[in-house]
Amino acid sequence: MKKILAIFLSILMLTSCATKPENKENKEGTSTKEEGKKVVYTSFYPIEFATKEIVKDKMEVKSIIPGGVEVHDWEPSLKDMENLKESKLVLINGLELESWIEDAKKVVDNDKIVDLSDGIDLIKADEDDHDHAHDDDHDHDNEDGHHHHHGEFDPHVWLSLRNFQIVSKNICEAVSNADPENKEFYEKNYEEFKNKLDELDKKYAGEFEKNKGKHIIVPHEAFGYMARDYGLVQIPIENLTSDSEPDLKTIASIVDTAKSEGIKTVFYEGEGSGKVPQTIAKEIGGKAMPIHTLEFITDEQEKNGENYLTMMEENFNNILESFK
């Protein structure tokens, strides 16, 4: 990535004088510039959804990460870097979820980049918790040689409706600062979206109150904030970045816990195959059910009218179903 970035910076320097004369071509190439709208890039789906709810048609909102690609796995291309450089804002989750952001900061005006985790009561990440072993010595490296570390804190703040209200407020402030003429419009839309989040939270808080202390087996260690909100305990099959398969010792431990706690449901990633969860479910004589981490949305899901709110509601319904 560093080598690619160095090449990119050289290209920018060599072509800086040629960029302005090509304005006509750029204008014809994108409807955004023709319409004169400011472009806001978001790092992944939940932020894109919330930003669109707040800005509506006043700005063009795009996700820098393509649909169907997990946020942990993505690396920007030279074209992606150029798009970020030309945008009005770059809204990110922060907490080291976006491993590429430090490279982007060498190209993009840092004032444009907004970390939306500000103000959230963060959960410390346990470096040793569920750091599953492999039979080889590659230490969770992926095929490209990239090593996905999580930071000091759990980055999955969007899976808490209460946290996401804070994220949405930060989005509102960022777009209002970038476009003060429409501040009242953004604030009105933010309040409406916040109310939707709050209503859904209150709807399920009462139900989960009856199930405090119960355990849920989840595909990876992403549900800590949600579990904290409602007094639940997550038992993750994989680690924070879901980049490691659990070893036999970990699976055996999960099976033992499931049996001692009377757990009969194992959750698998809503968009995944769920082979390991299916194996654990069979071992405990239970069933496997889907749960969404909402790191992305598929074309099929969007066509079916699904979104952040509907998938969060589906998560809650399935968790409540697992307690029966």
C-alpha positions in Angstrom: 0.0 0.0 0.0 2.8 2.4 0.8 4.4 1.8 -2.6 1.1 2.4 -4.3 0.6 5.6 -2.3 4.1 6.9 -3.2 3.3 6.3 -6.9 -0.1 8.1 -6.5 1.5 11.1 -4.8 4.0 11.4 -7.7 1.2 11.2 -10.2 -0.7 14.0 -8.4 2.4 16.2 -8.4 3.1 15.6 -12.1 -0.5 16.2 -13.2 -1.5 19.0 -10.8 -1.1 21.6 -13.6 -3.1 19.5 -16.0 -6.0 18.9 -13.7 -7.7 22.3 -14.0 -7.9 22.4 -17.8 -9.7 19.0 -17.7 -12.6 20.4 -15.7 -14.9 20.2 -18.7 -14.2 16.5 -19.1 -14.7 15.9 -15.4 -17.9 17.8 -15.4 -19.3 15.7 -18.3 -18.2 12.6 -16.6 -20.2 12.9 -13.4 -23.8 14.0 -12.8 -22.7 15.3 -9.4 -20.6 18.1 -10.7 -23.2 18.9 -13.3 -25.8 19.4 -10.6 -23.3 21.3 -8.4 -23.8 19.1 -5.4 -21.2 18.6 -2.8 -20.0 15.0 -2.6 -19.7 13.2 0.8 -17.9 9.9 1.0 -18.7 7.5 3.8 -16.5 4.6 4.7 -19.2 1.9 4.8 -22.9 1.1 4.7 -24.4 2.2 8.1 -22.7 5.6 7.8 -23.9 5.9 4.2 -27.5 5.1 5.3 -27.5 7.6 8.2 -25.9 10.3 6.1 -28.5 9.9 3.4 -31.3 10.1 5.9 -29.9 13.4 7.1 -28.8 15.2 3.9 -31.5 13.8 1.6 -31.0 15.5 -1.8 -28.8 18.4 -0.7 -25.6 16.4 -1.2 -24.5 13.3 -3.0 -23.6 10.6 -0.6 -21.4 7.7 -1.7 -19.8 4.8 0.1 -16.2 4.5 -0.7 -16.3 0.7 -0.1 -18.3 -1.2 -2.8 -21.4 -3.1 -1.9 -20.9 -6.6 -0.7 -17.3 -6.0 0.5 -16.5 -6.3 4.2 -15.0 -3.1 5.8 -12.2 -5.2 7.4 -11.0 -6.5 4.0 -11.1 -3.4 1.7 -8.1 -1.4 0.5 -8.4 1.7 -1.7 -7.3 2.0 -5.3 -5.6 5.1 -6.8 -9.0 6.1 -8.2 -10.6 5.8 -4.7 -7.9 8.0 -3.3 -8.5 10.6 -6.0 -12.3 10.5 -5.3 -11.6 11.1 -1.6 -9.3 13.9 -2.3 -11.9 15.7 -4.4 -14.8 15.2 -2.0 -16.3 17.7 0.4 -16.3 15.3 3.4 -15.0 11.8 4.3 -17.0 10.3 7.1 -15.5 7.4 8.9 -16.4 5.1 11.8 -12.9 5.5 13.4 -11.5 3.3 16.1 -9.1 1.8 13.6 -11.9 0.1 11.7 -10.7 1.7 8.5 -7.2 0.4 8.3 -6.5 2.5 5.2 -7.3 5.9 6.7 -3.7 6.8 7.7 -2.6 6.4 4.1 -5.6 8.5 2.9 -4.6 11.3 5.3 -1.4 11.7 3.3 -3.5 12.6 0.2 -6.8 14.0 1.6 -7.1 17.3 3.4 -7.4 16.1 7.1 -10.0 18.7 7.8 -12.4 16.8 5.5 -12.0 13.5 7.4 -14.5 13.2 10.3 -14.3 10.5 13.0 -17.9 9.8 14.0 -17.1 7.8 17.2 -16.5 11.0 19.2 -18.6 11.0 22.3 -19.3 7.3 22.6 -18.6 5.4 25.8 -16.2 2.9 24.3 -15.5 -0.7 25.2 -11.9 -1.8 25.6 -10.8 -4.5 23.2 -9.2 -7.5 24.8 -6.2 -8.4 22.7 -6.2 -12.0 24.0 -9.9 -12.6 24.0 -10.9 -15.2 21.4 -7.6 -14.7 19.4 -8.0 -18.1 17.9 -5.0 -20.2 17.0 -4.2 -21.6 13.5 -2.4 -24.7 12.5 0.1 -22.6 10.6 2.4 -19.7 11.5 0.8 -17.0 9.4 -0.9 -15.3 12.3 -4.1 -14.4 10.6 -2.5 -12.8 7.5 -4.7 -12.6 4.5 -3.7 -13.6 1.0 -2.4 -10.1 0.2 -0.1 -10.2 3.2 -2.1 -7.5 5.0 -2.5 -8.0 8.8 -5.8 -6.9 10.2 -5.3 -5.6 13.8 -8.1 -4.1 15.8 -7.3 -1.1 17.9 -7.6 -0.3 21.6 -11.4 -0.2 21.5 -14.2 -2.3 20.0 -15.1 -0.5 16.7 -18.6 -2.0 16.2 -20.4 1.0 17.6 -23.1 1.0 14.9 -24.7 -2.2 16.3 -26.0 -0.2 19.2 -29.0 2.0 18.5 -27.9 4.2 21.3 -24.4 4.7 20.0 -25.8 5.2 16.5 -27.8 8.2 17.7 -24.5 9.8 18.7 -22.9 8.8 15.4 -25.9 10.4 13.6 -25.5 13.6 15.6 -21.9 13.8 14.6 -22.9 13.4 11.0 -25.4 16.2 11.3 -22.8 18.5 12.8 -20.2 17.6 10.1 -22.6 18.2 7.1 -23.9 21.4 8.8 -20.4 22.8 9.1 -19.7 21.9 5.5 -23.0 23.4 4.2 -24.2 25.9 6.8 -26.9 27.3 4.5 -28.9 24.0 5.0 -28.1 23.5 8.7 -31.8 23.7 9.8 -32.7 21.2 7.1 -30.1 18.7 8.3 -31.0 19.2 11.9 -34.7 18.6 11.2 -33.8 15.3 9.4 -31.4 14.3 12.1 -34.1 14.7 14.7 -36.5 12.5 12.7 -33.9 9.8 12.2 -32.9 10.0 15.8 -36.5 9.4 16.8 -36.6 6.3 14.6 -33.6 4.9 16.4 -34.9 5.8 19.8 -38.3 4.2 19.1 -36.7 1.0 18.0 -34.4 1.0 21.0 -37.3 1.5 23.5 -39.4 -1.2 21.7 -36.8 -3.8 22.4 -35.4 -2.6 25.7 -38.6 -3.7 27.4 -38.3 -7.2 25.9 -34.7 -7.6 26.7 -35.3 -6.5 30.3 -36.9 -9.9 30.9 -33.8 -11.7 29.5 -31.0 -9.9 31.3 -27.9 -12.0 31.8 -28.7 -14.4 29.0 -25.9 -15.5 26.6 -26.0 -15.4 22.8 -23.5 -17.2 20.5 -22.6 -14.8 17.7 -20.4 -15.3 14.5 -17.8 -12.8 15.7 -17.0 -10.4 18.5 -19.2 -7.5 17.1 -22.1 -7.3 19.5 -20.5 -6.0 22.7 -22.2 -2.6 22.6 -25.6 -4.1 21.8 -25.1 -6.7 24.6 -24.2 -3.9 27.0 -27.3 -1.9 26.1 -29.6 -4.8 27.1 -27.7 -6.7 29.7 -26.8 -9.7 27.5 -23.5 -11.6 27.2 -22.0 -12.4 23.8 -20.1 -15.6 23.1 -18.2 -14.9 19.9 -17.1 -17.7 17.6 -14.5 -15.5 15.8 -12.5 -12.4 16.9 -13.2 -8.7 16.5 -12.2 -8.6 12.8 -13.6 -12.0 11.9 -10.4 -12.9 10.1 -9.7 -16.1 11.9 -11.3 -19.6 12.0 -11.8 -20.9 15.6 -9.7 -23.9 16.6 -11.1 -27.1 18.0 -10.4 -26.0 21.6 -12.4 -22.8 21.1 -15.3 -24.7 19.5 -15.3 -27.2 22.4 -15.4 -24.4 24.9 -18.4 -22.7 23.2 -20.2 -26.1 23.1 -19.6 -26.6 26.8 -20.8 -23.1 27.6 -23.9 -23.5 25.5 -24.8 -26.7 27.3 -24.2 -25.2 30.7 -26.3 -22.1 29.9 -29.0 -24.0 28.1 -28.4 -22.2 24.8 -30.1 -23.8 21.8 -29.4 -21.2 19.1 -26.2 -20.3 17.3 -26.1 -17.2 15.2 -24.3 -17.1 11.8 -23.5 -14.1 9.7 -26.7 -13.1 7.8 -24.9 -13.0 4.5 -22.5 -16.0 5.1 -22.7 -19.8 4.9 -22.4 -20.4 8.7 -20.5 -23.7 8.5 -18.9 -23.4 12.0 -22.1 -22.1 13.6 -24.1 -25.0 11.9 -21.5 -27.4 13.3 -21.9 -26.0 16.8 -25.7 -26.0 16.6 -25.7 -29.6 15.6 -23.3 -30.5 18.5 -25.6 -28.9 21.1 -28.8 -30.2 19.5 -30.0 -26.7 18.6 -30.5 -24.5 15.5 -28.6 -21.9 13.6 -30.2 -18.5 12.8 -29.0 -15.4 10.9 -27.8 -12.2 12.5 -26.5 -9.1 10.6 -23.3 -7.2 11.4 -24.5 -4.6 8.8 -21.0 -3.9 7.6 -22.5 -3.9 4.1 -25.8 -4.4 2.3 -26.3 -6.6 -0.8 -28.1 -5.5 -3.9 -30.7 -8.2 -3.2 -31.4 -6.8 0.3 -31.8 -3.3 -1.1 -34.2 -4.5 -3.8 -36.2 -6.2 -1.0 -36.5 -2.9 0.8 -34.1 -3.8 3.6 -32.0 -1.2 5.3 -30.1 -0.5 8.5 -33.3 -0.1 10.6 -35.1 -3.2 9.2 -32.0 -5.4 9.6 -31.5 -4.2 13.2 -35.1 -5.1 13.9 -34.6 -8.5 12.4 -31.6 -9.0 14.6 -33.6 -8.2 17.7 -36.5 -10.4 16.7 -34.1 -13.3 16.1 -32.4 -12.8 19.4 -35.7 -12.8 21.2 -36.7 -15.9 19.3 -33.6 -17.6 20.5 -34.6 -17.1 24.2 -37.8 -19.1 23.8 
